[in-house]
Amino acid sequence: MNIRTLLIEKAIAAMVAAGLPEDTNPAVTQSTRPQFGDYQINGAMGAAKKLKSNPRELAQKIIDNLDLADIAEKTEIAGPGFINIHLKPAFLSTSLKAANEDEKLAVAPHATAQKVVVDYSSPNLAKEMHVGHLRSTIIGDAVVRALEFRGDDVVRQNHMGDWGTQFGMLIAHLEDQIKQGVDLESVALADLETFYRDAKKRFDDEEGFADKARDYVVKLQGGDAHCEKLWKLFIATSVKHSEEVYKRLNVTLTQDDIMAESAYNSELANIIALLKDKDIAVESEGAQVVFLDELANKDGEPSVFIVQKSGGGFLYATTDLAACDYRSNKLGADRILIFVDARQSLHFNQVELTARKAGLLRDETSYEFCPFGTMMGEDGKPFKTRTGGTVKLADLLEESITRAAAKLAERESDLSDEERSEIARKVGIGAVKYADLSKHRTSDYIFNWDTMLSFEGATAPYLQYAYTRVRSIFRKSGIDAASLIADVAINEPQEKALALKLLQLEEVLDLMISEATPHVLCGYLYELASLYMTFYEACPVLKEGVEPSVRDSRLVLCNLVAKTLKTGLDLLGIEVMEQM
């Protein structure tokens, strides 16, 4: 259930009945303080300004036509024309019961499911995944999970970099390694970074190697069987590295989701021909270039978008245009979401403008570039190793698990070593993910081990621990949460505050999905856990003397908190545990 959407529908009907235009914005928001009600309709002031009328009088007309008999116990005008809505405890109770009895917590599927293509992670297969791939991978995956939860048809696209000049260098080096009898799995690609550095050193220093590498690029692009065999061997091993990271990181990408750059090779010449036929691309110094007046600089010079090099070679630009055509025209996407570093903003603006001019993107397809900021070290610079090198993502995750194990070892527990190890894995991975996802997507953030692994504040360990605390209540009570059916009585302010928060999950998911911002879900889960702690202190559940009906009512609230925390954390790709 989405209470806000329901109130928007009711408010629009009341405004139309009061003589306002149908497109009047009701401006329905959650109230910031209990004394202002639970929700507010703030649209009267904006409408009154347009009509040059009295906002309080207009607000009264809206209230006179507002049908909230089954929803609100009181509506009132406040200030210059705010309409405060106080929801009925009976409405909250019925809604909570429905949520408790539904496996998806009464979060309804979208009325009209959309086909959404989500481009995320996209590592370069010439190297191992590093911390720079973390944000694209986990932000994209959280949004994908939320879209599917709401019933959209999601197509994951892992646009891996598996083509280009560097692969001639790599397969030439790989060929020599194989000739020397080096075992591919255990030595040659056991460390992709070392393999790449060795190949690059040979390219820079070894006589004849660079020429051989360039020759291999031409052969590879021309379909040479030997080069293609070596390339596929390298790609297969590189993909295996990525899949191991995905599994550890608990993201939903699989090999079936790979739609790498090479997948579009057969279409690139056609893309260039189309751009030339439509006079969108013109020759400039031997290259094919699109000049975009829409992105002109302050001197009025158009933005230069090269789509084919002077030697005939294709670029990322060409591949991205082909991807637009495939996703919009062939897959029929309603939305395309692309999670890439903010520094590529200009490139994707150029891609969209060019693609729309050429018909590679239909008007009906929304093309949404979703940039993200940078993970920074304590020094305020992009996160690096102590020696200034790139931090491998696999190493970062392993260190987090090790640090989580050390933290857990400080806590008293009767858990076995195997159980502790599993919990450390969930806490360590969850800590890294939540620390990132809880920041606004477009923001840079400082990476700090102590903060992210803390059991206090807005962290994954705090939320995971909150979940285990709720679950422990049912172990103590001996009551099976799954079979608990009881009416929820909303009598105390802490009960109402918790009930309202529980019923706002769908609102949060809608905002997260529309803006591709997982931090709103992170914030919601932290607020829910905090409200639960306040509720638990003020409203005894298992204390002696508590009436069975009151106990069961509060146990339903506890159960819904646990289910909502688990569901929300799962949508973020973070696992919970029954004990810590």
Backbone torsions as a table, in degrees:
resi	resn	phi	psi	omega
1	MET	NA	139.1	176.0
2	ASN	-117.4	98.4	-176.5
3	ILE	-61.7	-40.0	-178.2
4	ARG	-62.3	-44.2	178.5
5	THR	-61.4	-41.6	178.1
6	LEU	-60.7	-44.4	-179.9
7	LEU	-68.7	-33.6	176.4
8	ILE	-62.3	-45.1	179.4
9	GLU	-60.8	-44.8	179.8
10	LYS	-65.2	-40.3	-178.3
11	ALA	-67.0	-41.8	179.4
12	ILE	-62.9	-43.0	178.4
13	ALA	-60.6	-41.4	179.9
14	ALA	-67.8	-38.2	180.0
15	MET	-66.7	-42.0	178.0
16	VAL	-63.7	-42.6	178.4
17	ALA	-63.8	-27.8	179.2
18	ALA	-84.3	2.5	175.6
19	GLY	95.7	9.8	-180.0
20	LEU	-88.4	155.0	178.2
21	PRO	-61.2	152.0	-177.1
22	GLU	-65.4	-23.3	-178.6
23	ASP	-91.3	12.3	178.2
24	THR	-65.8	130.8	-179.8
25	ASN	-79.6	117.7	-179.4
26	PRO	-73.5	-17.6	177.9
27	ALA	51.3	59.0	179.3
28	VAL	-85.0	128.6	-180.0
29	THR	-135.8	160.8	170.3
30	GLN	-72.7	140.9	178.3
31	SER	-71.9	147.1	-178.1
32	THR	-87.0	-20.3	179.7
33	ARG	-138.0	145.7	-178.0
34	PRO	-57.5	-33.8	-178.3
35	GLN	-67.7	-16.2	177.1
36	PHE	-94.9	15.6	-178.4
37	GLY	87.3	-166.2	-178.8
38	ASP	-100.0	-34.5	175.9
39	TYR	-137.5	162.2	177.8
40	GLN	-133.4	143.7	169.4
41	ILE	-104.8	113.3	-173.7
42	ASN	-108.9	6.4	-173.8
43	GLY	-72.9	-16.6	-177.0
44	ALA	-60.4	-35.9	-175.9
45	MET	-69.1	-44.1	178.5
46	GLY	-65.8	-41.0	179.5
47	ALA	-66.3	-40.8	-179.3
48	ALA	-64.4	-35.8	178.8
49	LYS	-63.6	-42.7	178.6
50	LYS	-64.9	-39.4	-176.9
51	LEU	-87.9	-4.7	-176.8
52	LYS	55.6	48.0	179.6
53	SER	-123.8	176.0	-179.0
54	ASN	-79.2	121.7	-175.4
55	PRO	-65.2	-36.1	179.7
56	ARG	-68.0	-38.8	177.7
57	GLU	-65.7	-39.2	178.3
58	LEU	-67.1	-39.2	177.7
59	ALA	-60.9	-38.4	178.9
60	GLN	-65.6	-40.2	177.3
61	LYS	-61.6	-38.7	178.6
62	ILE	-64.9	-45.6	179.1
63	ILE	-60.6	-39.5	-179.4
64	ASP	-61.0	-25.0	-178.4
65	ASN	-108.4	7.5	-174.0
66	LEU	-89.5	116.7	-177.9
67	ASP	-96.8	91.5	179.4
68	LEU	-124.2	28.7	-174.0
69	ALA	-55.2	-38.7	-176.9
70	ASP	-91.4	-3.3	-171.1
71	ILE	-114.3	-47.8	-172.9
72	ALA	-111.3	144.0	174.9
73	GLU	-93.0	-16.9	-179.8
74	LYS	-160.4	138.8	169.0
75	THR	-125.3	145.2	-177.5
76	GLU	-150.7	153.2	177.2
77	ILE	-95.2	133.9	179.2
78	ALA	-131.0	148.9	175.9
79	GLY	57.9	-140.2	-175.2
80	PRO	-78.4	-1.0	179.8
81	GLY	149.0	16.4	173.6
82	PHE	-68.8	141.8	174.2
83	ILE	-111.3	110.5	-179.3
84	ASN	-88.6	135.8	-178.9
85	ILE	-119.0	121.0	176.8
86	HIS	-104.3	114.4	-175.9
87	LEU	-74.3	150.2	178.6
88	LYS	-73.5	135.6	173.8
89	PRO	-56.5	-35.9	-179.9
90	ALA	-65.2	-37.0	177.4
91	PHE	-65.6	-43.2	178.5
92	LEU	-63.5	-43.7	-178.8
93	SER	-60.8	-46.1	179.0
94	THR	-62.7	-41.4	-179.4
95	SER	-66.2	-39.7	178.8
96	LEU	-65.7	-40.7	179.2
97	LYS	-61.8	-42.5	178.9
98	ALA	-63.2	-40.8	179.9
99	ALA	-65.7	-41.0	-177.4
100	ASN	-66.7	-29.1	-176.7
101	GLU	-93.4	1.5	-177.9
102	ASP	-113.8	133.8	-177.0
103	GLU	-65.6	-22.8	177.2
104	LYS	-104.2	20.7	173.2
105	LEU	59.0	32.6	179.1
106	ALA	63.9	19.9	171.7
107	VAL	-80.8	114.1	-174.0
108	ALA	-80.8	150.3	173.7
109	PRO	-68.6	155.0	176.0
110	HIS	-54.8	139.9	-179.5
111	ALA	-57.5	-40.2	175.9
112	THR	-125.0	110.0	-179.3
113	ALA	-68.3	139.5	177.1
114	GLN	-106.4	153.4	170.3
115	LYS	-91.6	118.4	-175.6
116	VAL	-120.8	120.1	175.1
117	VAL	-94.6	125.6	-178.6
118	VAL	-118.9	117.5	-179.6
119	ASP	-99.1	111.7	-178.7
120	TYR	-150.6	164.8	-175.9
121	SER	75.9	-77.1	171.7
122	SER	48.4	55.2	177.2
123	PRO	-72.7	160.2	173.4
124	ASN	-86.4	120.8	-174.3
125	LEU	-74.9	1.4	175.2
126	ALA	-79.0	-14.5	-176.2
127	LYS	-139.5	165.5	174.8
128	GLU	-72.4	155.5	177.4
129	MET	-66.7	137.8	179.4
130	HIS	-123.6	-178.4	-174.5
131	VAL	-60.9	-22.8	177.8
132	GLY	-64.9	-18.4	179.0
133	HIS	-91.5	-8.8	-174.5
134	LEU	-61.3	-50.2	-171.7
135	ARG	-65.1	-47.7	179.1
136	SER	-57.2	-43.2	-174.7
137	THR	-66.7	-49.3	-172.7
138	ILE	-84.7	-31.2	175.9
139	ILE	-67.7	-46.9	178.6
140	GLY	-59.2	-42.4	-176.8
141	ASP	-68.0	-37.3	177.9
142	ALA	-64.4	-42.1	179.6
143	VAL	-66.3	-40.8	177.3
144	VAL	-58.6	-46.6	-179.3
145	ARG	-61.3	-42.2	-179.6
146	ALA	-66.6	-41.0	178.2
147	LEU	-60.2	-45.4	-179.9
148	GLU	-66.9	-36.5	178.8
149	PHE	-61.8	-33.4	179.9
150	ARG	-88.7	2.2	171.4
151	GLY	95.3	9.0	178.1
152	ASP	-78.0	155.9	177.9
153	ASP	-90.3	104.9	-172.5
154	VAL	-103.2	132.6	174.6
155	VAL	-113.6	110.6	177.1
156	ARG	-77.2	139.4	177.5
157	GLN	-133.7	111.3	175.9
158	ASN	-96.7	94.7	-173.6
159	HIS	-80.7	68.6	-174.4
160	MET	-68.9	142.3	176.1
161	GLY	-81.7	102.7	-176.5
162	ASP	-129.3	21.2	-173.5
163	TRP	-143.6	163.0	176.2
164	GLY	118.4	178.7	-172.5
165	THR	-59.3	-36.5	-175.1
166	GLN	-64.0	-22.3	-177.7
167	PHE	-74.8	-24.3	172.3
168	GLY	-63.7	-43.0	178.2
169	MET	-63.2	-42.6	-175.2
170	LEU	-71.2	-41.9	-178.8
171	ILE	-73.3	-28.1	174.8
172	ALA	-65.2	-42.7	178.4
173	HIS	-67.3	-41.3	179.8
174	LEU	-61.5	-41.8	179.9
175	GLU	-59.3	-45.3	179.9
176	ASP	-64.5	-38.5	179.4
177	GLN	-62.9	-43.0	-179.7
178	ILE	-65.2	-39.8	178.2
179	LYS	-61.5	-30.8	179.9
180	GLN	-83.3	1.9	176.6
181	GLY	83.6	14.8	-180.0
182	VAL	-73.3	133.7	178.7
183	ASP	-76.7	122.5	-173.8
184	LEU	-58.5	-50.2	-173.4
185	GLU	-67.4	-47.0	-170.6
186	SER	-87.1	-21.2	-175.9
187	VAL	-124.3	-61.1	-169.0
188	ALA	-57.3	-43.3	-178.4
189	LEU	-118.1	19.4	177.3
190	ALA	-62.9	-30.2	176.2
191	ASP	-132.4	98.1	-175.4
192	LEU	-61.5	-35.1	-179.1
193	GLU	-62.6	-44.9	178.9
194	THR	-64.5	-43.2	179.0
195	PHE	-58.5	-44.6	-179.2
196	TYR	-65.0	-45.2	-179.6
197	ARG	-61.1	-41.8	179.7
198	ASP	-63.1	-43.0	179.6
199	ALA	-64.8	-41.0	-178.8
200	LYS	-66.8	-37.8	179.3
201	LYS	-64.0	-42.8	177.8
202	ARG	-63.5	-39.5	179.9
203	PHE	-61.7	-39.7	-177.0
204	ASP	-80.5	-34.8	-168.3
205	ASP	-112.3	-28.8	-170.3
206	GLU	-88.3	125.4	-178.0
207	GLU	-62.6	129.9	176.3
208	GLY	88.0	-18.8	-176.4
209	PHE	-69.7	-40.9	-179.5
210	ALA	-61.9	-40.5	179.0
211	ASP	-64.2	-40.8	178.9
212	LYS	-63.7	-41.4	-179.4
213	ALA	-63.3	-44.3	179.7
214	ARG	-64.5	-38.5	178.7
215	ASP	-63.2	-37.9	179.8
216	TYR	-68.2	-33.2	176.9
217	VAL	-61.8	-47.9	-179.4
218	VAL	-61.1	-44.9	179.9
219	LYS	-63.6	-41.4	-179.9
220	LEU	-62.0	-46.6	-179.9
221	GLN	-68.7	-23.1	178.8
222	GLY	-88.4	-0.1	176.2
223	GLY	89.0	19.0	178.9
224	ASP	-58.6	126.9	-173.6
225	ALA	-63.5	-41.7	-178.1
226	HIS	-65.0	-47.9	179.7
227	CYS	-63.7	-38.6	-179.5
228	GLU	-66.0	-36.4	178.4
229	LYS	-63.7	-45.5	178.4
230	LEU	-64.6	-41.4	179.7
231	TRP	-61.0	-45.6	-179.5
232	LYS	-63.9	-35.4	178.2
233	LEU	-63.9	-45.0	179.2
234	PHE	-64.8	-45.8	-178.3
235	ILE	-61.8	-43.5	-178.3
236	ALA	-60.3	-42.2	179.8
237	THR	-69.8	-38.3	178.6
238	SER	-64.8	-42.0	179.0
239	VAL	-62.2	-37.7	179.0
240	LYS	-60.4	-39.8	176.6
241	HIS	-59.8	-46.4	-177.9
242	SER	-63.2	-42.3	-177.9
243	GLU	-64.3	-33.9	177.3
244	GLU	-64.9	-39.8	177.8
245	VAL	-67.1	-43.5	179.8
246	TYR	-59.4	-41.9	-179.2
247	LYS	-63.9	-45.1	-179.9
248	ARG	-66.2	-36.6	-177.3
249	LEU	-78.9	-8.8	-178.9
250	ASN	58.8	53.6	171.8
251	VAL	-112.6	160.4	-169.1
252	THR	-93.1	6.3	178.0
253	LEU	-69.1	137.8	175.7
254	THR	-129.4	177.5	179.1
255	GLN	-61.7	-29.3	179.6
256	ASP	-66.9	-18.8	-177.7
257	ASP	-89.3	-3.8	-179.0
258	ILE	-72.3	121.6	171.1
259	MET	-130.2	80.4	-170.4
260	ALA	-76.2	170.8	-180.0
261	GLU	-54.6	-39.3	-175.9
262	SER	-64.4	-20.8	-178.4
263	ALA	-64.4	-19.2	-176.1
264	TYR	-101.8	4.4	-174.6
265	ASN	-53.6	-43.3	-174.7
266	SER	-68.4	-15.3	-176.5
267	GLU	-99.0	-11.1	-170.5
268	LEU	-65.4	-42.7	179.1
269	ALA	-62.8	-37.4	178.6
270	ASN	-65.8	-37.1	178.9
271	ILE	-62.2	-46.0	179.8
272	ILE	-63.4	-42.6	179.2
273	ALA	-60.1	-41.8	179.4
274	LEU	-63.2	-45.7	-179.8
275	LEU	-62.5	-37.6	178.4
276	LYS	-70.7	-42.6	-179.8
277	ASP	-60.5	-34.3	-177.9
278	LYS	-91.9	7.7	-179.0
279	ASP	57.5	29.3	176.6
280	ILE	-86.4	-40.4	176.0
281	ALA	-103.9	137.3	178.2
282	VAL	-129.7	156.9	-179.8
283	GLU	-76.9	135.3	176.5
284	SER	-145.7	114.0	-178.1
285	GLU	53.9	39.6	176.1
286	GLY	86.7	-14.9	-179.7
287	ALA	-96.9	161.6	173.2
288	GLN	-96.6	122.8	-170.9
289	VAL	-130.8	142.2	171.4
290	VAL	-107.0	123.1	178.0
291	PHE	-99.1	119.1	-173.0
292	LEU	-108.2	103.0	178.5
293	ASP	-65.4	-28.0	-178.7
294	GLU	-62.4	-24.3	-178.7
295	LEU	-113.5	30.0	-178.8
296	ALA	-61.3	151.7	177.6
297	ASN	-81.0	-176.6	-175.0
298	LYS	-64.9	-19.1	178.0
299	ASP	-91.6	4.3	178.2
300	GLY	83.6	8.1	179.2
301	GLU	-81.4	128.9	-176.9
302	PRO	-65.1	155.2	176.4
303	SER	-73.1	137.1	-177.0
304	VAL	-99.0	121.3	-178.1
305	PHE	-122.6	101.5	-177.6
306	ILE	-82.1	125.5	-178.3
307	VAL	-110.4	-13.1	174.6
308	GLN	-153.0	132.1	-178.3
309	LYS	-72.2	163.3	-177.0
310	SER	-61.0	-29.8	179.3
311	GLY	-83.2	2.0	179.5
312	GLY	97.4	-5.6	-178.6
313	GLY	-71.8	152.2	178.9
314	PHE	-97.4	163.2	-175.9
315	LEU	-126.9	179.8	174.0
316	TYR	-55.0	-37.7	-178.7
317	ALA	-56.2	-46.0	-178.4
318	THR	-64.5	-43.9	-179.8
319	THR	-63.6	-41.3	-179.6
320	ASP	-67.3	-33.2	175.4
321	LEU	-67.1	-41.5	177.2
322	ALA	-63.6	-36.6	178.1
323	ALA	-64.8	-38.6	176.8
324	CYS	-58.4	-46.9	-178.3
325	ASP	-62.1	-45.8	-178.6
326	TYR	-62.9	-45.9	-174.6
327	ARG	-73.3	-40.6	-176.9
328	SER	-82.5	-50.2	-173.2
329	ASN	-87.5	-35.1	-177.1
330	LYS	-91.5	-43.0	177.9
331	LEU	-83.8	-20.8	-179.6
332	GLY	71.5	37.8	-176.6
333	ALA	-65.6	139.4	170.8
334	ASP	-83.6	-35.4	178.5
335	ARG	-134.2	144.2	169.7
336	ILE	-123.2	120.5	178.0
337	LEU	-111.4	131.2	-178.8
338	ILE	-126.2	118.5	-178.4
339	PHE	-102.0	102.6	-176.6
340	VAL	-140.8	154.3	177.6
341	ASP	-48.0	138.7	-177.2
342	ALA	-56.9	-23.9	-178.1
343	ARG	-68.4	-9.7	178.9
344	GLN	-99.7	16.1	-177.2
345	SER	-56.9	-47.7	-178.2
346	LEU	-59.9	-45.8	-178.3
347	HIS	-55.3	-47.8	-176.1
348	PHE	-75.2	-24.9	170.0
349	ASN	-64.6	-42.3	178.9
350	GLN	-64.7	-42.1	179.1
351	VAL	-59.4	-49.2	-176.8
352	GLU	-63.8	-46.5	-179.1
353	LEU	-59.2	-45.1	-179.8
354	THR	-66.1	-44.3	-177.9
355	ALA	-63.3	-39.4	-179.7
356	ARG	-69.2	-39.9	178.3
357	LYS	-61.8	-36.0	-175.4
358	ALA	-88.5	-5.6	-177.3
359	GLY	79.2	13.4	177.5
360	LEU	-77.8	-17.5	172.5
361	LEU	-121.3	123.4	177.0
362	ARG	-71.1	154.2	177.0
363	ASP	-59.9	-30.9	-176.3
364	GLU	-75.7	-12.3	-178.1
365	THR	-93.9	122.6	175.2
366	SER	-83.3	125.9	-178.5
367	TYR	-108.9	108.4	-170.3
368	GLU	-117.9	104.4	173.9
369	PHE	-79.5	121.4	-175.0
370	CYS	-113.5	84.7	-175.7
371	PRO	-73.7	155.4	175.3
372	PHE	-133.6	156.1	-179.8
373	GLY	-81.1	-168.0	-171.7
374	THR	-109.1	141.5	170.5
375	MET	-76.4	122.1	-175.5
376	MET	-109.0	151.8	173.0
377	GLY	-82.3	177.6	-179.8
378	GLU	-60.8	-22.1	-179.7
379	ASP	-83.7	2.0	178.6
380	GLY	80.9	7.8	178.2
381	LYS	-111.2	161.4	179.6
382	PRO	-48.9	136.5	-172.6
383	PHE	-58.2	124.3	-179.3
384	LYS	-136.0	171.0	171.8
385	THR	-73.5	171.0	179.4
386	ARG	-60.3	-28.3	-179.0
387	THR	-89.6	2.1	177.8
388	GLY	91.0	6.7	-179.1
389	GLY	-87.3	174.1	178.6
390	THR	-75.3	135.0	179.6
391	VAL	-86.3	119.5	177.3
392	LYS	-68.0	137.9	-178.3
393	LEU	-62.7	-39.8	179.3
394	ALA	-60.5	-39.9	179.8
395	ASP	-68.0	-39.9	179.6
396	LEU	-61.4	-45.4	-178.8
397	LEU	-65.8	-39.9	179.1
398	GLU	-63.9	-41.5	179.2
399	GLU	-65.6	-37.4	179.3
400	SER	-63.8	-40.7	178.2
401	ILE	-64.1	-42.4	179.3
402	THR	-62.2	-44.1	179.7
403	ARG	-67.0	-37.5	178.2
404	ALA	-63.8	-40.2	178.8
405	ALA	-61.3	-39.8	179.0
406	ALA	-65.6	-39.7	178.7
407	LYS	-64.7	-44.5	-178.3
408	LEU	-66.8	-30.7	180.0
409	ALA	-65.4	-21.6	179.4
410	GLU	-77.6	-14.1	-175.8
411	ARG	-99.4	141.7	178.1
412	GLU	-68.0	136.5	-178.4
413	SER	-163.3	146.9	175.7
414	ASP	-105.1	19.6	180.0
415	LEU	-76.1	153.0	178.4
416	SER	-74.6	165.5	178.8
417	ASP	-60.8	-37.9	179.5
418	GLU	-64.8	-42.2	178.2
419	GLU	-65.7	-41.0	178.4
420	ARG	-62.4	-40.2	-179.3
421	SER	-63.9	-41.9	179.6
422	GLU	-66.8	-40.3	178.5
423	ILE	-66.2	-40.8	178.4
424	ALA	-59.9	-38.8	178.2
425	ARG	-62.6	-48.1	-178.7
426	LYS	-65.2	-40.7	-179.8
427	VAL	-69.0	-44.1	-177.8
428	GLY	-63.3	-48.3	179.5
429	ILE	-67.8	-43.0	179.7
430	GLY	-60.7	-38.4	-178.6
431	ALA	-62.5	-45.4	179.3
432	VAL	-62.7	-43.9	-176.1
433	LYS	-68.6	-46.5	-177.3
434	TYR	-66.8	-38.1	179.5
435	ALA	-58.8	-35.7	179.4
436	ASP	-80.4	-51.0	-174.6
437	LEU	-66.3	-25.5	-177.5
438	SER	-76.3	-11.6	175.7
439	LYS	-90.7	148.4	177.5
440	HIS	-56.8	137.6	-175.3
441	ARG	-50.5	-39.5	-174.1
442	THR	-84.1	-4.2	-176.1
443	SER	-88.7	145.6	164.7
444	ASP	-75.4	156.3	175.6
445	TYR	-148.2	154.7	-179.6
446	ILE	-89.3	125.5	179.1
447	PHE	-81.9	122.2	-178.0
448	ASN	-139.7	117.1	-176.3
449	TRP	-60.6	-47.0	-174.6
450	ASP	-62.4	-40.7	-179.4
451	THR	-66.9	-48.1	-173.2
452	MET	-70.9	-25.7	-178.4
453	LEU	-97.4	5.9	-179.2
454	SER	-71.3	147.7	175.8
455	PHE	-92.3	11.3	177.1
456	GLU	-126.4	146.8	178.4
457	GLY	87.2	-171.0	-175.9
458	ALA	-79.9	82.3	-179.9
459	THR	-137.2	162.0	175.6
460	ALA	-63.6	-44.7	178.8
461	PRO	-57.0	-37.7	178.1
462	TYR	-62.8	-45.0	-178.5
463	LEU	-70.5	-38.2	177.3
464	GLN	-64.6	-39.9	178.3
465	TYR	-67.8	-38.4	177.7
466	ALA	-59.4	-41.1	178.7
467	TYR	-62.3	-45.5	-178.6
468	THR	-65.0	-34.0	178.6
469	ARG	-64.6	-41.9	178.6
470	VAL	-64.5	-45.3	-179.0
471	ARG	-63.2	-31.5	-179.1
472	SER	-65.9	-26.3	178.7
473	ILE	-62.2	-39.7	-179.4
474	PHE	-72.9	-32.2	175.4
475	ARG	-65.6	-40.6	179.7
476	LYS	-68.5	-38.8	-175.9
477	SER	-76.2	-24.8	-175.5
478	GLY	74.9	9.7	-179.3
479	ILE	-96.1	133.4	179.0
480	ASP	-79.1	114.5	-177.3
481	ALA	-60.3	-35.9	-175.9
482	ALA	-66.0	-30.9	-177.3
483	SER	-98.2	3.2	-177.7
484	LEU	-76.2	115.2	176.1
485	ILE	-125.9	115.0	-179.2
486	ALA	-153.3	152.1	174.2
487	ASP	-74.5	144.7	179.5
488	VAL	-98.7	120.5	177.3
489	ALA	-96.2	124.1	180.0
490	ILE	-102.0	96.3	-177.9
491	ASN	-114.7	-38.4	-176.9
492	GLU	-94.5	149.7	179.2
493	PRO	-59.1	-33.5	179.4
494	GLN	-68.3	-33.1	176.6
495	GLU	-67.2	-42.0	-178.7
496	LYS	-66.9	-43.1	-179.6
497	ALA	-60.8	-41.6	179.8
498	LEU	-69.0	-41.2	179.7
499	ALA	-60.9	-46.6	179.8
500	LEU	-59.1	-45.0	-179.0
501	LYS	-63.4	-41.9	179.2
502	LEU	-60.3	-35.8	-176.4
503	LEU	-84.7	4.5	-179.0
504	GLN	-103.7	9.5	-179.3
505	LEU	-58.9	-45.7	-177.2
506	GLU	-63.4	-38.8	177.0
507	GLU	-59.4	-44.1	-178.8
508	VAL	-64.3	-44.2	-179.6
509	LEU	-64.5	-38.6	177.8
510	ASP	-61.8	-41.1	178.7
511	LEU	-67.3	-43.4	178.8
512	MET	-59.6	-42.6	-177.6
513	ILE	-70.7	-42.7	-175.9
514	SER	-68.4	-33.1	-176.4
515	GLU	-109.1	-0.6	-179.5
516	ALA	54.4	51.0	-175.6
517	THR	-129.9	90.7	-179.5
518	PRO	-61.7	-18.8	-176.7
519	HIS	-61.6	-26.2	179.9
520	VAL	-68.2	-34.3	175.9
521	LEU	-71.5	-39.5	176.8
522	CYS	-58.5	-46.7	-180.0
523	GLY	-63.2	-41.2	179.6
524	TYR	-61.4	-45.5	-178.0
525	LEU	-65.0	-36.8	177.5
526	TYR	-66.9	-42.9	178.4
527	GLU	-63.1	-40.2	178.8
528	LEU	-62.4	-46.7	-179.7
529	ALA	-63.2	-38.8	179.6
530	SER	-67.3	-42.7	177.8
531	LEU	-64.7	-34.0	178.0
532	TYR	-64.4	-43.0	179.7
533	MET	-60.9	-41.4	178.0
534	THR	-63.8	-44.8	178.7
535	PHE	-60.4	-45.9	-175.0
536	TYR	-64.2	-34.6	179.2
537	GLU	-73.2	-35.1	-175.1
538	ALA	-89.7	-24.1	-173.0
539	CYS	-124.2	92.6	-178.4
540	PRO	-56.1	141.4	-179.1
541	VAL	-108.9	-55.2	-175.9
542	LEU	-105.9	5.4	-177.0
543	LYS	-63.5	143.7	178.9
544	GLU	-59.7	135.7	179.2
545	GLY	99.3	-12.8	178.0
546	VAL	-74.3	128.2	179.4
547	GLU	-58.7	140.7	179.4
548	PRO	-53.7	-39.2	-178.9
549	SER	-66.6	-38.2	177.9
550	VAL	-69.1	-42.9	178.3
551	ARG	-57.9	-48.3	-177.4
552	ASP	-66.9	-37.2	176.7
553	SER	-60.0	-45.0	-179.0
554	ARG	-73.1	-30.5	175.3
555	LEU	-66.3	-34.4	175.6
556	VAL	-62.6	-43.3	176.7
557	LEU	-60.6	-44.0	179.0
558	CYS	-60.0	-45.4	-178.4
559	ASN	-62.8	-41.4	179.0
560	LEU	-65.9	-34.8	175.9
561	VAL	-62.9	-47.2	-179.7
562	ALA	-60.9	-46.4	-178.9
563	LYS	-64.2	-38.9	-179.2
564	THR	-70.7	-40.9	176.3
565	LEU	-61.6	-45.6	-179.1
566	LYS	-63.7	-45.0	179.7
567	THR	-62.9	-47.2	-178.8
568	GLY	-63.4	-43.7	179.2
569	LEU	-66.5	-36.8	177.1
570	ASP	-62.8	-39.0	177.5
571	LEU	-64.2	-24.8	175.8
572	LEU	-88.2	-3.8	-178.3
573	GLY	78.6	25.5	-178.9
574	ILE	-113.0	129.6	-176.5
575	GLU	-88.1	151.7	175.3
576	VAL	-111.5	171.8	177.6
577	MET	-141.8	154.8	-177.0
578	GLU	-74.1	-28.6	-179.6
579	GLN	-140.4	154.2	176.6
580	MET	-134.2	NA	NA
